[in-house]
Amino acid sequence: MDHIWHPYTRFSSLAVAPLPSINRGEGIYLFDENGKKYIDAISSWWSNTLGHGNTRLVEAIRDQAGRLQHSILGNLSNPWAEELARAICDRMPDARRHAMFASDGSCAVDAALKMAIQYHHNRGLKGKTRFLTLEEDYHGDTIGAVSVGYVDGFHRPFEFLKNSSFTVPLPDYETGDGVEPTRRMLKEHAHEIAAVIVEPLCQGAAGMRMYEPRYLRDLEGLCREHDVLLIIDEIAMGFGRTGRYWAFEHAEVDPDIVCIGKGITGGYLPLSAAVCKDYIYETFSDEAGDDRTFYHGHTFGGNPIAAACALEALKIYDEMDIAGRAERLGKLMETELRMIEGESGVRDVRTLGLIGVIELEPVPDTASRAAVIRDGLRENGVLLRPLGNVFYLMPPLIISGQELAELCGMLVGMIRKYL
């Protein structure tokens, strides 16, 4: 056995067969040590938006590595982090913002949560220290992130962390339970809630559960009414994945804090950020004599190599009209996946941009069936990770229409084999 503790991996699966060892990537494909080719159907955990081996990103990394490898942002700066912060803020509805860089999504969420609490503290409102989120939202695996994003299948030993937040069910406007549970919760507890934090439109780890954009519009209004910040976690959904540059653009809202990561570097290097509006940032000033410094930071936040890579990725996104591309390809994906809709054993087929989901009806041994389908796809050159009964595709955004149709066909075919 090797010395790696594989994340999200059952020990029993390691005993069955050795895991593929990936040693090369090209476009939408990964290659193992034996030269076998696999479609990276989940973009290497939803991050590899521009495919593997992109020469422009590789060259940006190589060039920057020869100039400056790292320099802290505490009382120092570097031009690549400065330019990236400006570029990110310019892509928000209102550019009057500041970016706090981190190195992964969970840490960006932690920063956003602490910003929200200290913002109210700076204003003399010390009781607003809790959060409101949707049931089964996922925001990462640090202690802070789990406290606002508890998923039972992942976090059961840490259930006690839920005490720091309130939860409301996924909005369902068809049954009349759209925003009303959220309205009631905020009306009762706004005096102790610092912020609402949500995954926009799609709860990833919970099984790609989707909801209407109108909820974000309603939520924004309630947050304004009750002096509560709105934090949108775009780490998985941002950078074009949903058919808009940011998923919250579907709802035409303007969040107070936006958490970004994964696709910011095209998935090539760890980098993330919590991007807050300036009216929040300005409360941390010590001009009045009080020390309101945000004593929070990350060793590699704003790393020059990662920042240079991100800057090049943003240029490519613009040139490709990445959100428009995802929207167009998403329509093709929907057509291909809906071919299995209505068949016995299929509970639901749904899509959002370049996210495609086939959800199956549960069976007594769901885990075994999912593993068989997953392994069958792997044998046929497709790498994906089902979430229980949910089989989903989130391929690199550079995938061609022909490749996407073939991928969808392989997924539909393998599921039909085991229904």
C-alpha positions, -999 to +999 in steps of 0.1 A: +000+000+000+013+035-008+016+063+018-012+085+004-044+090+024-068+092-005-095+118+001-132+107-001-121+072-008-134+041+010-107+017+022-127-012+008-123+003-027-085+003-023-085-034-016-104-044-047-080-031-074-051-006-076-062+029-084-052+043-118-021+064-115-024+094-137+008+108-152-002+129-181-030+151-194-040+165-227-072+184-235-102+167-219-082+135-214-060+120-186-036+092-192-025+066-167+010+051-163+001+024-188-010+049-214-048+042-210-068+073-220-097+086-199-122+114-204-120+137-173-158+138-170-157+158-137-129+183-146-107+169-119-131+179-091-148+206-110-117+227-115-100+219-148-121+242-169-096+247-198-085+212-202-051+196-194-018+208-210-031+242-221+001+256-235-007+292-226-013+284-189+018+262-188+039+290-203+025+315-179+035+293-150+069+286-165+076+323-172+066+334-138+085+307-120+117+322-135+109+357-122+094+355-087+082+323-070+067+337-038+063+369-018+040+374+011+011+400+009+014+411+045+028+446+043+041+438+009+026+434-026+034+420-060+021+432-094+005+399-104-017+397-073-026+434-077-036+429-114-055+398-106-075+414-078-084+443-101-094+418-129-116+398-105-133+429-091-139+442-126-159+411-134-183+417-105-216+437-108-199+466-090-161+467-091-158+486-058-145+456-039-114+441-024-101+405-028-086+385+001-066+358-015-063+322-001-052+289-015-083+268-016-121+271-015-126+261+021-101+288+032-119+314+011-151+305+028-135+307+062-122+342+053-157+353+042-173+340+074-148+358+096-152+390+075-189+389+081-186+385+118-159+412+122-178+436+099-208+436+124-184+437+153-166+467+138-200+484+137-207+476+174-231+447+167-213+420+186-242+396+188-244+388+151-221+357+150-242+330+134-251+321+099-280+309+078-276+284+050-295+258+030-298+223+042-271+201+026-251+231+013-215+222+010-188+249+014-157+228+021-141+206+048-124+230+072-140+234+107-154+267+096-167+255+063-184+225+078-201+247+104-221+263+075-221+234+050-229+201+068-234+171+045-243+141+066-226+115+044-193+134+046-194+151+080-213+129+105-185+129+132-186+167+131-224+171+135-219+193+166-205+220+143-240+227+130-248+245+162-232+277+148-257+280+119-294+279+111-306+260+081-336+262+058-348+237+032-340+239-005-366+264-019-395+249-037-418+275-053-441+249-068-453+238-034-454+273-020-424+268+002-401+291-018-386+318+003-411+316+032-389+294+055-360+318+050-382+348+056-394+333+089-359+323+100-345+358+093-374+376+110-368+356+142-330+354+142-317+383+122-303+399+155-278+370+157-272+362+121-241+378+105-247+364+070-265+340+047-242+318+027-254+297-002-242+277-032-258+295-061-285+275-081-268+241-076-258+222-044-229+202-057-219+176-031-255+171-020-262+155-054-263+184-078-297+196-064-308+227-083-332+255-075-347+286-092-328+319-096-357+338-081-347+325-047-315+344-048-334+376-057-358+370-028-329+362-005-310+394-015-341+415-006-345+398+028-308+402+036-310+439+029-342+442+050-326+425+080-291+439+079-276+405+071-248+400+045-252+378+015-223+355+008-224+336-025-201+305-028-191+305-065-162+281-060-177+253-080-202+272-101-182+303-112-162+310-143-188+301-168-199+266-157-236+275-154-238+294-187-232+327-169-198+340-158-211+338-122-240+317-113-256+345-094-259+365-127-289+343-135-307+361-107-292+395-114-282+400-077-251+417-063-237+397-033-219+413-005-191+387-005-183+362-033-161+332-027-142+320-058-116+292-064-112+261-085-115+275-121-097+308-113-064+292-125-082+269-150-076+242-123-038+243-127-027+258-093-043+262-059-058+297-056-090+312-042-104+345-028-131+360-008-142+392-027-161+417-005-177+450-012-158+481-002-184+492+024-174+460+043-137+465+038-138+501+050-151+491+084-117+475+091-099+508+090-080+519+121-081+556+113-103+564+142-077+549+166-092+515+172-073+485+158-098+468+135-072+449+114-084+417+098-059+394+114-063+367+089-041+355+060-027+326+041+010+319+035+004+314-003-024+339-007-017+359-039+012+337-048+028+352-080+029+320-100-007+311-092-017+347-099+001+348-133-016+316-142-050+330-132-045+361-152-039+341-183-069+319-176-091+350-174-079+362-207-087+328-223-122+328-207-128+362-223-115+352-257-136+320-257-168+336-243-166+308-219-200+313-204-217+315-238-199+283-248-211+265-217-247+276-224-246+264-260-230+230-251-254+227-222-283+226-246-267+198-264-260+180-232-296+183-221-309+168-254-285+139-251-292+131-215-330+134-217-330+104-240-331+083-208-357+104-191-389+086-181-373+051-183-379+028-154-355+034-125-347+070-136-359+095-110-348+127-127-327+142-155-316+179-150-290+202-164-276+237-157-251+251-181-225+224-186-236+203-156-257+173-165-273+149-140-291+116-142-305+107-108-316+071-103-343+057-080-327+042-049-322+004-046-313-017-016-276-017-025-272+017-041-235+020-033-227-013-050-247-004-081-230+031-083-196+014-080-204-011-108-215+017-131-185+039-122-161+010-127-177+001-160-173+036-173-137+037-161-130+005-181-144+023-211-122+053-205-145+077-185-136+090-151-164+102-129-175+100-093-212+093-086-229+109-056-250+080-044-279+077-069-267+107-088-245+104-119-233+137-132-211+152-158-190+184-154-165+181-182-139+207-191-155+237-207-133+232-238-150+199-247-163+198-283-198+191-292-189+157-307-169+147-276-198+158-254-224+138-273-201+107-271-196+112-234-233+115-228-240+085-249-215+064-229-231+075-196-266+068-207-256+034-222-238+023-190-267+033-168-292+015-190-271-017-187-275-018-149-311-004-144 
